[in-house]
């Protein structure tokens, strides 16, 4: 069973993808400036999709920070919950 997606898990996934320690990634750091490219970002999308969260790449590209992506996750999860209600 996979862990549910969290901000810390996202940070760990990004860090592993760009081969740095997760403590080096701040919530508002531009992930592209830290070495994340579009192919790696798409791989992260697939990893997170396996954890039950579908994100839109174009939205991710407009806010390439963990804080921005976490807001997208929360909106997506809340939208799914509201749609099921």
C-alpha positions as CSV (number, residue, x, y, z in Angstrom):
1,X,0.0,0.0,0.0
2,X,1.3,3.4,-0.9
3,X,1.5,6.4,1.5
4,X,-1.1,9.2,0.9
5,X,0.5,12.2,-0.7
6,X,1.7,14.9,1.7
7,X,3.8,18.0,1.4
8,X,6.7,16.2,3.0
9,X,6.4,13.2,0.7
10,X,6.3,15.5,-2.3
11,X,9.5,17.2,-1.0
12,X,11.1,13.8,-0.6
13,X,10.0,12.7,-4.1
14,X,11.4,16.0,-5.7
15,X,14.6,15.7,-3.8
16,X,15.1,12.1,-5.0
17,X,14.3,13.1,-8.6
18,X,17.0,15.9,-8.6
19,X,19.5,14.1,-6.3
20,X,19.6,16.6,-3.4
21,X,18.7,16.3,0.2
22,X,15.1,17.2,1.0
23,X,16.2,19.7,3.6
24,X,17.6,21.8,0.8
25,X,14.2,22.4,-0.7
26,X,12.1,25.2,0.7
27,X,8.4,25.5,0.2
28,X,8.8,28.5,-2.1
29,X,12.0,27.6,-3.9
30,X,11.6,27.5,-7.7
31,X,12.1,23.8,-8.4
32,X,13.2,24.4,-12.0
33,X,16.1,26.6,-10.6
34,X,17.0,23.6,-8.4
35,X,17.4,21.4,-11.4
36,X,13.9,19.9,-12.0
37,X,13.2,19.7,-15.7
38,X,9.9,19.0,-17.5
39,X,10.6,15.3,-17.9
40,X,11.3,14.8,-14.2
41,X,8.2,16.9,-13.4
42,X,6.1,14.5,-15.6
43,X,7.7,11.5,-13.8
44,X,6.6,13.1,-10.5
45,X,3.1,13.5,-11.8
46,X,3.0,9.8,-12.6
47,X,4.3,8.9,-9.1
48,X,1.7,11.1,-7.5
49,X,-1.0,9.7,-9.8
50,X,-0.2,6.3,-8.3
51,X,-0.9,7.8,-4.9
52,X,-4.3,8.9,-6.1
53,X,-3.7,12.5,-7.1
54,X,-4.0,13.6,-10.7
55,X,-2.3,16.9,-11.4
56,X,-2.3,19.0,-14.6
57,X,1.2,19.6,-16.0
58,X,0.3,23.1,-17.3
59,X,-0.8,24.1,-13.9
60,X,2.3,22.7,-12.3
61,X,4.4,24.6,-14.8
62,X,2.9,27.9,-13.8
63,X,3.8,27.5,-10.1
64,X,7.0,25.4,-9.9
65,X,7.3,25.4,-6.1
66,X,6.2,22.9,-3.5
67,X,3.9,25.4,-2.0
68,X,2.2,26.0,-5.3
69,X,2.0,22.3,-6.1
70,X,0.6,21.5,-2.6
71,X,-2.2,24.1,-3.3
72,X,-3.0,22.3,-6.5
73,X,-3.1,18.9,-4.7
74,X,-5.4,20.3,-2.0
75,X,-7.7,21.8,-4.6
76,X,-7.7,18.6,-6.6
77,X,-8.4,16.4,-3.5
78,X,-11.1,18.8,-2.2
79,X,-12.7,18.9,-5.7
80,X,-12.8,15.1,-5.8
81,X,-14.3,14.9,-2.3
82,X,-16.9,17.6,-3.2
83,X,-17.8,15.9,-6.5
84,X,-18.4,12.6,-4.7
85,X,-20.7,14.2,-2.1
